[in-house]
Amino acid sequence: MTLIEIKKAIAEKKAVRWKNDSYKVYQDNLGQYLITCIPNGHTVGLTHQDGVQVNGSEQDFYIQGI
């Protein structure tokens, strides 16, 4: 998924994941896009500080259940 596709899916309330179902991709209440490891709570931004380059390979993002 591209960054645009990820943001669109999140806006549509779809369950976006990274690598496996343990990594949730979402927008917080401050408007930040984040990736959180559900079991341990470790969180990183979806993108680098430039807001363009995604943290991780685009092919590793997916909508859960599809």
N, CA, C, O and CB atoms as a CASP TS submission, in Angstrom:
PFRMAT TS
TARGET T0000
AUTHOR 0000-0000-0000
METHOD Language model
MODEL 1
PARENT N/A
ATOM      1  N   MET     1       0.842  -1.181   0.000  1.00  0.00           N
ATOM      2  CA  MET     1       0.000   0.000   0.000  1.00  0.00           C
ATOM      3  C   MET     1       0.887   1.244   0.000  1.00  0.00           C
ATOM      4  O   MET     1       1.902   1.296   0.695  1.00  0.00           O
ATOM      5  CB  MET     1      -0.958  -0.002   1.220  1.00  0.00           C
ATOM      6  N   THR     2       0.497   2.223  -0.773  1.00  0.00           N
ATOM      7  CA  THR     2       1.198   3.498  -0.760  1.00  0.00           C
ATOM      8  C   THR     2       0.745   4.317   0.442  1.00  0.00           C
ATOM      9  O   THR     2      -0.243   3.980   1.095  1.00  0.00           O
ATOM     10  CB  THR     2       0.955   4.274  -2.075  1.00  0.00           C
ATOM     11  N   LEU     3       1.468   5.387   0.727  1.00  0.00           N
ATOM     12  CA  LEU     3       1.090   6.254   1.839  1.00  0.00           C
ATOM     13  C   LEU     3      -0.324   6.797   1.639  1.00  0.00           C
ATOM     14  O   LEU     3      -1.102   6.858   2.590  1.00  0.00           O
ATOM     15  CB  LEU     3       2.094   7.414   1.985  1.00  0.00           C
ATOM     16  N   ILE     4      -0.655   7.182   0.438  1.00  0.00           N
ATOM     17  CA  ILE     4      -1.997   7.691   0.147  1.00  0.00           C
ATOM     18  C   ILE     4      -3.053   6.618   0.399  1.00  0.00           C
ATOM     19  O   ILE     4      -4.100   6.903   0.981  1.00  0.00           O
ATOM     20  CB  ILE     4      -2.080   8.185  -1.307  1.00  0.00           C
ATOM     21  N   GLU     5      -2.784   5.389  -0.035  1.00  0.00           N
ATOM     22  CA  GLU     5      -3.726   4.285   0.181  1.00  0.00           C
ATOM     23  C   GLU     5      -3.894   3.979   1.668  1.00  0.00           C
ATOM     24  O   GLU     5      -4.999   3.690   2.128  1.00  0.00           O
ATOM     25  CB  GLU     5      -3.253   3.030  -0.560  1.00  0.00           C
ATOM     26  N   ILE     6      -2.801   4.042   2.408  1.00  0.00           N
ATOM     27  CA  ILE     6      -2.856   3.778   3.850  1.00  0.00           C
ATOM     28  C   ILE     6      -3.735   4.817   4.540  1.00  0.00           C
ATOM     29  O   ILE     6      -4.614   4.471   5.329  1.00  0.00           O
ATOM     30  CB  ILE     6      -1.434   3.781   4.464  1.00  0.00           C
ATOM     31  N   LYS     7      -3.490   6.095   4.238  1.00  0.00           N
ATOM     32  CA  LYS     7      -4.264   7.168   4.864  1.00  0.00           C
ATOM     33  C   LYS     7      -5.740   7.089   4.482  1.00  0.00           C
ATOM     34  O   LYS     7      -6.614   7.346   5.310  1.00  0.00           O
ATOM     35  CB  LYS     7      -3.697   8.531   4.468  1.00  0.00           C
ATOM     36  N   LYS     8      -6.013   6.735   3.237  1.00  0.00           N
ATOM     37  CA  LYS     8      -7.399   6.606   2.784  1.00  0.00           C
ATOM     38  C   LYS     8      -8.099   5.473   3.537  1.00  0.00           C
ATOM     39  O   LYS     8      -9.228   5.636   3.999  1.00  0.00           O
ATOM     40  CB  LYS     8      -7.451   6.353   1.257  1.00  0.00           C
ATOM     41  N   ALA     9      -7.427   4.326   3.660  1.00  0.00           N
ATOM     42  CA  ALA     9      -8.009   3.180   4.368  1.00  0.00           C
ATOM     43  C   ALA     9      -8.280   3.524   5.832  1.00  0.00           C
ATOM     44  O   ALA     9      -9.310   3.131   6.380  1.00  0.00           O
ATOM     45  CB  ALA     9      -7.074   1.959   4.275  1.00  0.00           C
ATOM     46  N   ILE    10      -7.372   4.246   6.462  1.00  0.00           N
ATOM     47  CA  ILE    10      -7.570   4.647   7.854  1.00  0.00           C
ATOM     48  C   ILE    10      -8.772   5.584   7.955  1.00  0.00           C
ATOM     49  O   ILE    10      -9.583   5.452   8.871  1.00  0.00           O
ATOM     50  CB  ILE    10      -6.295   5.331   8.419  1.00  0.00           C
ATOM     51  N   ALA    11      -8.890   6.520   7.030  1.00  0.00           N
ATOM     52  CA  ALA    11     -10.032   7.448   7.024  1.00  0.00           C
ATOM     53  C   ALA    11     -11.346   6.699   6.848  1.00  0.00           C
ATOM     54  O   ALA    11     -12.385   7.128   7.350  1.00  0.00           O
ATOM     55  CB  ALA    11      -9.871   8.493   5.908  1.00  0.00           C
ATOM     56  N   GLU    12     -11.297   5.584   6.135  1.00  0.00           N
ATOM     57  CA  GLU    12     -12.485   4.748   5.917  1.00  0.00           C
ATOM     58  C   GLU    12     -12.704   3.754   7.049  1.00  0.00           C
ATOM     59  O   GLU    12     -13.550   2.865   6.941  1.00  0.00           O
ATOM     60  CB  GLU    12     -12.365   4.000   4.600  1.00  0.00           C
ATOM     61  N   LYS    13     -11.949   3.897   8.131  1.00  0.00           N
ATOM     62  CA  LYS    13     -12.076   3.057   9.339  1.00  0.00           C
ATOM     63  C   LYS    13     -11.731   1.591   9.091  1.00  0.00           C
ATOM     64  O   LYS    13     -12.255   0.702   9.762  1.00  0.00           O
ATOM     65  CB  LYS    13     -13.488   3.147   9.880  1.00  0.00           C
ATOM     66  N   LYS    14     -10.846   1.345   8.125  1.00  0.00           N
ATOM     67  CA  LYS    14     -10.395  -0.027   7.862  1.00  0.00           C
ATOM     68  C   LYS    14      -9.226  -0.345   8.788  1.00  0.00           C
ATOM     69  O   LYS    14      -8.476   0.550   9.178  1.00  0.00           O
ATOM     70  CB  LYS    14      -9.982  -0.211   6.362  1.00  0.00           C
ATOM     71  N   ALA    15      -9.074  -1.603   9.135  1.00  0.00           N
ATOM     72  CA  ALA    15      -8.013  -2.049  10.039  1.00  0.00           C
ATOM     73  C   ALA    15      -6.730  -2.257   9.247  1.00  0.00           C
ATOM     74  O   ALA    15      -6.531  -3.311   8.643  1.00  0.00           O
ATOM     75  CB  ALA    15      -8.419  -3.356  10.776  1.00  0.00           C
ATOM     76  N   VAL    16      -5.867  -1.256   9.252  1.00  0.00           N
ATOM     77  CA  VAL    16      -4.604  -1.338   8.530  1.00  0.00           C
ATOM     78  C   VAL    16      -3.556  -1.940   9.454  1.00  0.00           C
ATOM     79  O   VAL    16      -3.459  -1.582  10.628  1.00  0.00           O
ATOM     80  CB  VAL    16      -4.156   0.061   8.012  1.00  0.00           C
ATOM     81  N   ARG    17      -2.785  -2.848   8.909  1.00  0.00           N
ATOM     82  CA  ARG    17      -1.723  -3.514   9.663  1.00  0.00           C
ATOM     83  C   ARG    17      -0.419  -3.466   8.871  1.00  0.00           C
ATOM     84  O   ARG    17      -0.416  -3.237   7.661  1.00  0.00           O
ATOM     85  CB  ARG    17      -2.113  -4.981   9.985  1.00  0.00           C
ATOM     86  N   TRP    18       0.697  -3.690   9.584  1.00  0.00           N
ATOM     87  CA  TRP    18       2.027  -3.708   8.976  1.00  0.00           C
ATOM     88  C   TRP    18       2.722  -5.010   9.355  1.00  0.00           C
ATOM     89  O   TRP    18       2.799  -5.351  10.536  1.00  0.00           O
ATOM     90  CB  TRP    18       2.872  -2.473   9.427  1.00  0.00           C
ATOM     91  N   LYS    19       3.215  -5.720   8.386  1.00  0.00           N
ATOM     92  CA  LYS    19       3.934  -6.996   8.564  1.00  0.00           C
ATOM     93  C   LYS    19       3.057  -8.138   9.063  1.00  0.00           C
ATOM     94  O   LYS    19       3.007  -9.192   8.429  1.00  0.00           O
ATOM     95  CB  LYS    19       5.070  -6.805   9.525  1.00  0.00           C
ATOM     96  N   ASN    20       2.359  -7.951  10.193  1.00  0.00           N
ATOM     97  CA  ASN    20       1.450  -8.970  10.712  1.00  0.00           C
ATOM     98  C   ASN    20       0.375  -8.290  11.547  1.00  0.00           C
ATOM     99  O   ASN    20       0.427  -7.079  11.762  1.00  0.00           O
ATOM    100  CB  ASN    20       2.218 -10.034  11.556  1.00  0.00           C
ATOM    101  N   ASP    21      -0.574  -9.040  12.006  1.00  0.00           N
ATOM    102  CA  ASP    21      -1.719  -8.464  12.707  1.00  0.00           C
ATOM    103  C   ASP    21      -1.367  -7.804  14.048  1.00  0.00           C
ATOM    104  O   ASP    21      -2.209  -7.123  14.634  1.00  0.00           O
ATOM    105  CB  ASP    21      -2.740  -9.532  12.938  1.00  0.00           C
ATOM    106  N   SER    22      -0.146  -7.994  14.538  1.00  0.00           N
ATOM    107  CA  SER    22       0.266  -7.385  15.804  1.00  0.00           C
ATOM    108  C   SER    22       0.627  -5.912  15.668  1.00  0.00           C
ATOM    109  O   SER    22       0.710  -5.202  16.670  1.00  0.00           O
ATOM    110  CB  SER    22       1.440  -8.135  16.371  1.00  0.00           C
ATOM    111  N   TYR    23       0.845  -5.438  14.426  1.00  0.00           N
ATOM    112  CA  TYR    23       1.250  -4.052  14.199  1.00  0.00           C
ATOM    113  C   TYR    23       0.096  -3.248  13.623  1.00  0.00           C
ATOM    114  O   TYR    23      -0.233  -3.377  12.444  1.00  0.00           O
ATOM    115  CB  TYR    23       2.462  -3.988  13.259  1.00  0.00           C
ATOM    116  N   LYS    24      -0.514  -2.421  14.455  1.00  0.00           N
ATOM    117  CA  LYS    24      -1.664  -1.609  14.084  1.00  0.00           C
ATOM    118  C   LYS    24      -1.194  -0.259  13.528  1.00  0.00           C
ATOM    119  O   LYS    24      -0.321   0.390  14.105  1.00  0.00           O
ATOM    120  CB  LYS    24      -2.602  -1.404  15.302  1.00  0.00           C
ATOM    121  N   VAL    25      -1.780   0.151  12.410  1.00  0.00           N
ATOM    122  CA  VAL    25      -1.487   1.444  11.800  1.00  0.00           C
ATOM    123  C   VAL    25      -2.744   2.294  11.941  1.00  0.00           C
ATOM    124  O   VAL    25      -3.830   1.866  11.549  1.00  0.00           O
ATOM    125  CB  VAL    25      -1.049   1.297  10.284  1.00  0.00           C
ATOM    126  N   TYR    26      -2.606   3.489  12.497  1.00  0.00           N
ATOM    127  CA  TYR    26      -3.785   4.293  12.805  1.00  0.00           C
ATOM    128  C   TYR    26      -3.425   5.767  12.909  1.00  0.00           C
ATOM    129  O   TYR    26      -2.251   6.135  12.874  1.00  0.00           O
ATOM    130  CB  TYR    26      -4.434   3.817  14.105  1.00  0.00           C
ATOM    131  N   GLN    27      -4.450   6.605  13.038  1.00  0.00           N
ATOM    132  CA  GLN    27      -4.283   8.024  13.281  1.00  0.00           C
ATOM    133  C   GLN    27      -4.748   8.316  14.702  1.00  0.00           C
ATOM    134  O   GLN    27      -5.858   7.947  15.086  1.00  0.00           O
ATOM    135  CB  GLN    27      -5.071   8.876  12.237  1.00  0.00           C
ATOM    136  N   ASP    28      -3.896   8.978  15.479  1.00  0.00           N
ATOM    137  CA  ASP    28      -4.279   9.272  16.869  1.00  0.00           C
ATOM    138  C   ASP    28      -5.123  10.538  16.940  1.00  0.00           C
ATOM    139  O   ASP    28      -5.426  11.154  15.918  1.00  0.00           O
ATOM    140  CB  ASP    28      -3.027   9.422  17.757  1.00  0.00           C
ATOM    141  N   ASN    29      -5.497  10.916  18.152  1.00  0.00           N
ATOM    142  CA  ASN    29      -6.376  12.070  18.319  1.00  0.00           C
ATOM    143  C   ASN    29      -5.685  13.406  18.064  1.00  0.00           C
ATOM    144  O   ASN    29      -6.342  14.447  18.059  1.00  0.00           O
ATOM    145  CB  ASN    29      -6.947  12.065  19.702  1.00  0.00           C
ATOM    146  N   LEU    30      -4.370  13.393  17.854  1.00  0.00           N
ATOM    147  CA  LEU    30      -3.621  14.593  17.487  1.00  0.00           C
ATOM    148  C   LEU    30      -3.427  14.697  15.973  1.00  0.00           C
ATOM    149  O   LEU    30      -2.871  15.674  15.472  1.00  0.00           O
ATOM    150  CB  LEU    30      -2.265  14.601  18.189  1.00  0.00           C
ATOM    151  N   GLY    31      -3.897  13.664  15.251  1.00  0.00           N
ATOM    152  CA  GLY    31      -3.754  13.652  13.798  1.00  0.00           C
ATOM    153  C   GLY    31      -2.491  12.985  13.301  1.00  0.00           C
ATOM    154  O   GLY    31      -2.217  12.989  12.101  1.00  0.00           O
ATOM    155  N   GLN    32      -1.715  12.408  14.213  1.00  0.00           N
ATOM    156  CA  GLN    32      -0.483  11.718  13.834  1.00  0.00           C
ATOM    157  C   GLN    32      -0.787  10.312  13.333  1.00  0.00           C
ATOM    158  O   GLN    32      -1.647   9.626  13.885  1.00  0.00           O
ATOM    159  CB  GLN    32       0.490  11.659  15.022  1.00  0.00           C
ATOM    160  N   TYR    33      -0.087   9.886  12.293  1.00  0.00           N
ATOM    161  CA  TYR    33      -0.213   8.523  11.800  1.00  0.00           C
ATOM    162  C   TYR    33       0.891   7.704  12.449  1.00  0.00           C
ATOM    163  O   TYR    33       2.069   8.054  12.374  1.00  0.00           O
ATOM    164  CB  TYR    33      -0.129   8.461  10.232  1.00  0.00           C
ATOM    165  N   LEU    34       0.492   6.602  13.093  1.00  0.00           N
ATOM    166  CA  LEU    34       1.412   5.810  13.898  1.00  0.00           C
ATOM    167  C   LEU    34       1.314   4.324  13.589  1.00  0.00           C
ATOM    168  O   LEU    34       0.324   3.844  13.038  1.00  0.00           O
ATOM    169  CB  LEU    34       1.147   6.044  15.365  1.00  0.00           C
ATOM    170  N   ILE    35       2.374   3.611  13.962  1.00  0.00           N
ATOM    171  CA  ILE    35       2.394   2.148  13.927  1.00  0.00           C
ATOM    172  C   ILE    35       2.688   1.699  15.359  1.00  0.00           C
ATOM    173  O   ILE    35       3.705   2.086  15.934  1.00  0.00           O
ATOM    174  CB  ILE    35       3.477   1.582  12.887  1.00  0.00           C
ATOM    175  N   THR    36       1.805   0.889  15.932  1.00  0.00           N
ATOM    176  CA  THR    36       1.988   0.406  17.299  1.00  0.00           C
ATOM    177  C   THR    36       1.988  -1.116  17.323  1.00  0.00           C
ATOM    178  O   THR    36       1.125  -1.763  16.729  1.00  0.00           O
ATOM    179  CB  THR    36       0.885   0.956  18.225  1.00  0.00           C
ATOM    180  N   CYS    37       2.977  -1.674  18.023  1.00  0.00           N
ATOM    181  CA  CYS    37       3.014  -3.109  18.271  1.00  0.00           C
ATOM    182  C   CYS    37       2.049  -3.361  19.428  1.00  0.00           C
ATOM    183  O   CYS    37       2.305  -2.940  20.556  1.00  0.00           O
ATOM    184  CB  CYS    37       4.486  -3.624  18.599  1.00  0.00           C
ATOM    185  N   ILE    38       0.966  -4.033  19.152  1.00  0.00           N
ATOM    186  CA  ILE    38      -0.087  -4.229  20.140  1.00  0.00           C
ATOM    187  C   ILE    38       0.415  -4.958  21.400  1.00  0.00           C
ATOM    188  O   ILE    38       0.084  -4.525  22.504  1.00  0.00           O
ATOM    189  CB  ILE    38      -1.233  -5.009  19.515  1.00  0.00           C
ATOM    190  N   PRO    39       1.196  -6.039  21.288  1.00  0.00           N
ATOM    191  CA  PRO    39       1.604  -6.753  22.504  1.00  0.00           C
ATOM    192  C   PRO    39       2.469  -5.943  23.471  1.00  0.00           C
ATOM    193  O   PRO    39       2.337  -6.099  24.685  1.00  0.00           O
ATOM    194  CB  PRO    39       2.344  -7.979  22.120  1.00  0.00           C
ATOM    195  N   ASN    40       3.358  -5.075  22.953  1.00  0.00           N
ATOM    196  CA  ASN    40       4.255  -4.367  23.881  1.00  0.00           C
ATOM    197  C   ASN    40       4.092  -2.847  23.886  1.00  0.00           C
ATOM    198  O   ASN    40       4.725  -2.168  24.694  1.00  0.00           O
ATOM    199  CB  ASN    40       5.674  -4.697  23.545  1.00  0.00           C
ATOM    200  N   GLY    41       3.256  -2.300  22.999  1.00  0.00           N
ATOM    201  CA  GLY    41       2.980  -0.874  22.994  1.00  0.00           C
ATOM    202  C   GLY    41       4.016  -0.002  22.318  1.00  0.00           C
ATOM    203  O   GLY    41       3.860   1.218  22.280  1.00  0.00           O
ATOM    204  N   HIS    42       5.087  -0.606  21.774  1.00  0.00           N
ATOM    205  CA  HIS    42       6.114   0.184  21.089  1.00  0.00           C
ATOM    206  C   HIS    42       5.482   0.887  19.890  1.00  0.00           C
ATOM    207  O   HIS    42       4.792   0.254  19.091  1.00  0.00           O
ATOM    208  CB  HIS    42       7.310  -0.716  20.636  1.00  0.00           C
ATOM    209  N   THR    43       5.717   2.192  19.763  1.00  0.00           N
ATOM    210  CA  THR    43       5.083   2.983  18.722  1.00  0.00           C
ATOM    211  C   THR    43       6.109   3.811  17.966  1.00  0.00           C
ATOM    212  O   THR    43       7.024   4.381  18.561  1.00  0.00           O
ATOM    213  CB  THR    43       4.014   3.886  19.317  1.00  0.00           C
ATOM    214  N   VAL    44       5.946   3.871  16.636  1.00  0.00           N
ATOM    215  CA  VAL    44       6.755   4.737  15.769  1.00  0.00           C
ATOM    216  C   VAL    44       5.812   5.468  14.823  1.00  0.00           C
ATOM    217  O   VAL    44       4.665   5.065  14.629  1.00  0.00           O
ATOM    218  CB  VAL    44       7.832   3.911  14.968  1.00  0.00           C
ATOM    219  N   GLY    45       6.311   6.533  14.249  1.00  0.00           N
ATOM    220  CA  GLY    45       5.529   7.247  13.260  1.00  0.00           C
ATOM    221  C   GLY    45       5.400   6.435  11.977  1.00  0.00           C
ATOM    222  O   GLY    45       6.277   5.634  11.651  1.00  0.00           O
ATOM    223  N   LEU    46       4.320   6.641  11.261  1.00  0.00           N
ATOM    224  CA  LEU    46       4.127   5.955   9.987  1.00  0.00           C
ATOM    225  C   LEU    46       5.182   6.374   8.976  1.00  0.00           C
ATOM    226  O   LEU    46       5.616   5.569   8.152  1.00  0.00           O
ATOM    227  CB  LEU    46       2.732   6.237   9.436  1.00  0.00           C
ATOM    228  N   THR    47       5.595   7.644   9.041  1.00  0.00           N
ATOM    229  CA  THR    47       6.594   8.143   8.103  1.00  0.00           C
ATOM    230  C   THR    47       7.796   8.705   8.851  1.00  0.00           C
ATOM    231  O   THR    47       7.764   8.925  10.061  1.00  0.00           O
ATOM    232  CB  THR    47       5.987   9.214   7.188  1.00  0.00           C
ATOM    233  N   HIS    48       8.855   8.928   8.082  1.00  0.00           N
ATOM    234  CA  HIS    48      10.019   9.643   8.614  1.00  0.00           C
ATOM    235  C   HIS    48       9.589  11.083   8.894  1.00  0.00           C
ATOM    236  O   HIS    48       8.445  11.442   8.616  1.00  0.00           O
ATOM    237  CB  HIS    48      11.243   9.593   7.610  1.00  0.00           C
ATOM    238  N   GLN    49      10.461  11.899   9.426  1.00  0.00           N
ATOM    239  CA  GLN    49      10.118  13.280   9.756  1.00  0.00           C
ATOM    240  C   GLN    49       9.717  14.099   8.536  1.00  0.00           C
ATOM    241  O   GLN    49       9.047  15.123   8.672  1.00  0.00           O
ATOM    242  CB  GLN    49      11.278  13.942  10.444  1.00  0.00           C
ATOM    243  N   ASP    50      10.118  13.661   7.348  1.00  0.00           N
ATOM    244  CA  ASP    50       9.740  14.400   6.137  1.00  0.00           C
ATOM    245  C   ASP    50       8.260  14.252   5.800  1.00  0.00           C
ATOM    246  O   ASP    50       7.737  14.981   4.957  1.00  0.00           O
ATOM    247  CB  ASP    50      10.575  13.930   4.961  1.00  0.00           C
ATOM    248  N   GLY    51       7.581  13.302   6.461  1.00  0.00           N
ATOM    249  CA  GLY    51       6.157  13.088   6.224  1.00  0.00           C
ATOM    250  C   GLY    51       5.839  12.402   4.916  1.00  0.00           C
ATOM    251  O   GLY    51       4.672  12.297   4.539  1.00  0.00           O
ATOM    252  N   VAL    52       6.862  11.932   4.216  1.00  0.00           N
ATOM    253  CA  VAL    52       6.677  11.322   2.900  1.00  0.00           C
ATOM    254  C   VAL    52       7.169   9.879   2.865  1.00  0.00           C
ATOM    255  O   VAL    52       6.456   8.993   2.392  1.00  0.00           O
ATOM    256  CB  VAL    52       7.400  12.138   1.842  1.00  0.00           C
ATOM    257  N   GLN    53       8.372   9.639   3.356  1.00  0.00           N
ATOM    258  CA  GLN    53       8.966   8.299   3.301  1.00  0.00           C
ATOM    259  C   GLN    53       8.378   7.434   4.416  1.00  0.00           C
ATOM    260  O   GLN    53       8.486   7.758   5.599  1.00  0.00           O
ATOM    261  CB  GLN    53      10.519   8.372   3.425  1.00  0.00           C
ATOM    262  N   VAL    54       7.757   6.329   4.012  1.00  0.00           N
ATOM    263  CA  VAL    54       7.094   5.428   4.952  1.00  0.00           C
ATOM    264  C   VAL    54       8.134   4.609   5.723  1.00  0.00           C
ATOM    265  O   VAL    54       9.124   4.155   5.149  1.00  0.00           O
ATOM    266  CB  VAL    54       6.112   4.492   4.207  1.00  0.00           C
ATOM    267  N   ASN    55       7.902   4.426   7.020  1.00  0.00           N
ATOM    268  CA  ASN    55       8.731   3.537   7.837  1.00  0.00           C
ATOM    269  C   ASN    55       8.334   2.105   7.520  1.00  0.00           C
ATOM    270  O   ASN    55       7.325   1.614   8.025  1.00  0.00           O
ATOM    271  CB  ASN    55       8.570   3.843   9.370  1.00  0.00           C
ATOM    272  N   GLY    56       9.102   1.448   6.705  1.00  0.00           N
ATOM    273  CA  GLY    56       8.798   0.088   6.280  1.00  0.00           C
ATOM    274  C   GLY    56       8.520   0.050   4.793  1.00  0.00           C
ATOM    275  O   GLY    56       8.346   1.084   4.149  1.00  0.00           O
ATOM    276  N   SER    57       8.480  -1.138   4.266  1.00  0.00           N
ATOM    277  CA  SER    57       8.210  -1.334   2.838  1.00  0.00           C
ATOM    278  C   SER    57       6.713  -1.249   2.575  1.00  0.00           C
ATOM    279  O   SER    57       5.908  -1.805   3.321  1.00  0.00           O
ATOM    280  CB  SER    57       8.764  -2.695   2.353  1.00  0.00           C
ATOM    281  N   GLU    58       6.352  -0.551   1.514  1.00  0.00           N
ATOM    282  CA  GLU    58       4.943  -0.382   1.179  1.00  0.00           C
ATOM    283  C   GLU    58       4.224  -1.722   1.011  1.00  0.00           C
ATOM    284  O   GLU    58       3.037  -1.833   1.320  1.00  0.00           O
ATOM    285  CB  GLU    58       4.809   0.435  -0.090  1.00  0.00           C
ATOM    286  N   GLN    59       4.936  -2.732   0.526  1.00  0.00           N
ATOM    287  CA  GLN    59       4.293  -4.034   0.311  1.00  0.00           C
ATOM    288  C   GLN    59       3.961  -4.759   1.605  1.00  0.00           C
ATOM    289  O   GLN    59       3.228  -5.748   1.586  1.00  0.00           O
ATOM    290  CB  GLN    59       5.179  -4.907  -0.532  1.00  0.00           C
ATOM    291  N   ASP    60       4.495  -4.276   2.745  1.00  0.00           N
ATOM    292  CA  ASP    60       4.233  -4.912   4.030  1.00  0.00           C
ATOM    293  C   ASP    60       2.974  -4.374   4.730  1.00  0.00           C
ATOM    294  O   ASP    60       2.588  -4.890   5.779  1.00  0.00           O
ATOM    295  CB  ASP    60       5.427  -4.727   4.929  1.00  0.00           C
ATOM    296  N   PHE    61       2.340  -3.359   4.168  1.00  0.00           N
ATOM    297  CA  PHE    61       1.113  -2.806   4.734  1.00  0.00           C
ATOM    298  C   PHE    61      -0.078  -3.457   4.072  1.00  0.00           C
ATOM    299  O   PHE    61      -0.065  -3.714   2.868  1.00  0.00           O
ATOM    300  CB  PHE    61       1.058  -1.273   4.564  1.00  0.00           C
ATOM    301  N   TYR    62      -1.114  -3.727   4.859  1.00  0.00           N
ATOM    302  CA  TYR    62      -2.298  -4.381   4.315  1.00  0.00           C
ATOM    303  C   TYR    62      -3.512  -4.070   5.171  1.00  0.00           C
ATOM    304  O   TYR    62      -3.385  -3.592   6.299  1.00  0.00           O
ATOM    305  CB  TYR    62      -2.086  -5.897   4.220  1.00  0.00           C
ATOM    306  N   ILE    63      -4.679  -4.343   4.631  1.00  0.00           N
ATOM    307  CA  ILE    63      -5.912  -4.196   5.376  1.00  0.00           C
ATOM    308  C   ILE    63      -6.238  -5.557   5.978  1.00  0.00           C
ATOM    309  O   ILE    63      -6.336  -6.552   5.261  1.00  0.00           O
ATOM    310  CB  ILE    63      -7.079  -3.668   4.469  1.00  0.00           C
ATOM    311  N   GLN    64      -6.402  -5.595   7.268  1.00  0.00           N
ATOM    312  CA  GLN    64      -6.657  -6.857   7.984  1.00  0.00           C
ATOM    313  C   GLN    64      -7.974  -7.482   7.496  1.00  0.00           C
ATOM    314  O   GLN    64      -8.990  -6.801   7.360  1.00  0.00           O
ATOM    315  CB  GLN    64      -6.708  -6.614   9.529  1.00  0.00           C
ATOM    316  N   GLY    65      -7.929  -8.762   7.246  1.00  0.00           N
ATOM    317  CA  GLY    65      -9.105  -9.491   6.839  1.00  0.00           C
ATOM    318  C   GLY    65      -9.312  -9.566   5.328  1.00  0.00           C
ATOM    319  O   GLY    65     -10.251 -10.201   4.848  1.00  0.00           O
ATOM    320  N   ILE    66      -8.421  -8.909   4.589  1.00  0.00           N
ATOM    321  CA  ILE    66      -8.559  -8.966   3.115  1.00  0.00           C
ATOM    322  C   ILE    66      -7.447  -9.820   2.545  1.00  0.00           C
ATOM    323  O   ILE    66      -7.370 -10.004   1.331  1.00  0.00           O
ATOM    324  CB  ILE    66      -8.525  -7.535   2.480  1.00  0.00           C
TER
END
